Amino acid sequence: MSLPPSPPVHPAAALLRASKHASTVTEVAAAVASDAFVVVGMGWNPSVGRARRALTASGVSHTYLGYGNYAVGWRKRLAIKLWAGWPTFPMVFVHGQLVGGASDLQALVTSGEFATLVGAGRATR
């Protein structure tokens, strides 16, 4: 299933959107570009812990970036969601590619595709 294209954004609105929490988005983008495995999450969310444990159990170390919890930090998390195009946390990145959240990562591990992604990423980095 594919979504219809996003509507055009007026340049003034695009500039405003890009300026909101730009330092947070830049921090996440830099980690995704430089680190092989990145989890972006938040406190109090059990799925974040599941994703991190799945990576550790798979034998890979990862970078964790946490932004607030259910009570605070929602604006920063919203900026990250808009940048990534992913609606929930955690966000798991493998070799610069968003693979989804905790359940998506677990499905990749279970199917064996995660091991393929790990190996392919090592060959290209």
Contacts in CASP RR format, 6 or more apart in sequence:
PFRMAT RR
TARGET T0000
AUTHOR 0000-0000-0000
METHOD contacts of the structure
MODEL  1
MSLPPSPPVHPAAALLRASKHASTVTEVAAAVASDAFVVVGMGWNPSVGR
ARRALTASGVSHTYLGYGNYAVGWRKRLAIKLWAGWPTFPMVFVHGQLVG
GASDLQALVTSGEFATLVGAGRATR
9 17 0 8 1.000
17 82 0 8 1.000
20 75 0 8 1.000
20 79 0 8 1.000
21 75 0 8 1.000
21 76 0 8 1.000
21 78 0 8 1.000
21 79 0 8 1.000
21 80 0 8 1.000
22 79 0 8 1.000
24 67 0 8 1.000
24 76 0 8 1.000
24 79 0 8 1.000
24 80 0 8 1.000
25 79 0 8 1.000
25 80 0 8 1.000
25 83 0 8 1.000
27 65 0 8 1.000
28 38 0 8 1.000
28 40 0 8 1.000
28 65 0 8 1.000
28 80 0 8 1.000
28 83 0 8 1.000
28 84 0 8 1.000
29 83 0 8 1.000
31 38 0 8 1.000
31 63 0 8 1.000
31 65 0 8 1.000
32 38 0 8 1.000
32 93 0 8 1.000
32 96 0 8 1.000
33 96 0 8 1.000
35 62 0 8 1.000
35 63 0 8 1.000
36 60 0 8 1.000
36 62 0 8 1.000
36 94 0 8 1.000
36 95 0 8 1.000
36 121 0 8 1.000
36 122 0 8 1.000
36 125 0 8 1.000
37 55 0 8 1.000
37 60 0 8 1.000
37 61 0 8 1.000
37 62 0 8 1.000
37 63 0 8 1.000
37 92 0 8 1.000
37 93 0 8 1.000
37 94 0 8 1.000
37 95 0 8 1.000
38 62 0 8 1.000
38 63 0 8 1.000
38 64 0 8 1.000
38 65 0 8 1.000
38 92 0 8 1.000
38 93 0 8 1.000
38 96 0 8 1.000
39 48 0 8 1.000
39 51 0 8 1.000
39 52 0 8 1.000
39 55 0 8 1.000
39 62 0 8 1.000
39 63 0 8 1.000
39 64 0 8 1.000
39 65 0 8 1.000
39 90 0 8 1.000
39 91 0 8 1.000
39 92 0 8 1.000
39 93 0 8 1.000
40 65 0 8 1.000
40 66 0 8 1.000
40 67 0 8 1.000
40 80 0 8 1.000
40 84 0 8 1.000
40 89 0 8 1.000
40 90 0 8 1.000
40 91 0 8 1.000
40 93 0 8 1.000
41 48 0 8 1.000
41 64 0 8 1.000
41 65 0 8 1.000
41 66 0 8 1.000
41 67 0 8 1.000
41 77 0 8 1.000
41 89 0 8 1.000
41 90 0 8 1.000
41 91 0 8 1.000
42 48 0 8 1.000
42 66 0 8 1.000
42 67 0 8 1.000
42 68 0 8 1.000
42 69 0 8 1.000
42 70 0 8 1.000
42 73 0 8 1.000
42 77 0 8 1.000
42 89 0 8 1.000
42 90 0 8 1.000
43 66 0 8 1.000
43 68 0 8 1.000
43 69 0 8 1.000
43 70 0 8 1.000
44 69 0 8 1.000
44 70 0 8 1.000
45 69 0 8 1.000
45 70 0 8 1.000
45 89 0 8 1.000
45 90 0 8 1.000
47 88 0 8 1.000
47 89 0 8 1.000
47 90 0 8 1.000
47 101 0 8 1.000
47 102 0 8 1.000
47 103 0 8 1.000
48 66 0 8 1.000
48 89 0 8 1.000
48 90 0 8 1.000
48 102 0 8 1.000
49 90 0 8 1.000
49 102 0 8 1.000
50 102 0 8 1.000
50 106 0 8 1.000
51 90 0 8 1.000
51 92 0 8 1.000
51 101 0 8 1.000
51 102 0 8 1.000
51 105 0 8 1.000
52 62 0 8 1.000
52 64 0 8 1.000
52 90 0 8 1.000
54 102 0 8 1.000
54 105 0 8 1.000
54 106 0 8 1.000
54 109 0 8 1.000
55 61 0 8 1.000
55 62 0 8 1.000
55 92 0 8 1.000
55 105 0 8 1.000
56 62 0 8 1.000
57 109 0 8 1.000
58 109 0 8 1.000
58 114 0 8 1.000
58 115 0 8 1.000
58 118 0 8 1.000
60 118 0 8 1.000
67 73 0 8 1.000
67 76 0 8 1.000
67 77 0 8 1.000
67 80 0 8 1.000
68 76 0 8 1.000
68 77 0 8 1.000
77 89 0 8 1.000
80 91 0 8 1.000
81 87 0 8 1.000
81 88 0 8 1.000
84 91 0 8 1.000
84 98 0 8 1.000
86 98 0 8 1.000
86 100 0 8 1.000
86 101 0 8 1.000
88 101 0 8 1.000
89 101 0 8 1.000
90 101 0 8 1.000
90 102 0 8 1.000
91 98 0 8 1.000
91 100 0 8 1.000
91 101 0 8 1.000
92 98 0 8 1.000
92 99 0 8 1.000
92 100 0 8 1.000
92 101 0 8 1.000
92 102 0 8 1.000
92 104 0 8 1.000
92 105 0 8 1.000
93 99 0 8 1.000
94 114 0 8 1.000
94 117 0 8 1.000
94 118 0 8 1.000
94 121 0 8 1.000
95 117 0 8 1.000
95 120 0 8 1.000
95 121 0 8 1.000
95 124 0 8 1.000
95 125 0 8 1.000
97 117 0 8 1.000
99 105 0 8 1.000
99 108 0 8 1.000
99 117 0 8 1.000
105 114 0 8 1.000
108 114 0 8 1.000
108 117 0 8 1.000
109 115 0 8 1.000
END
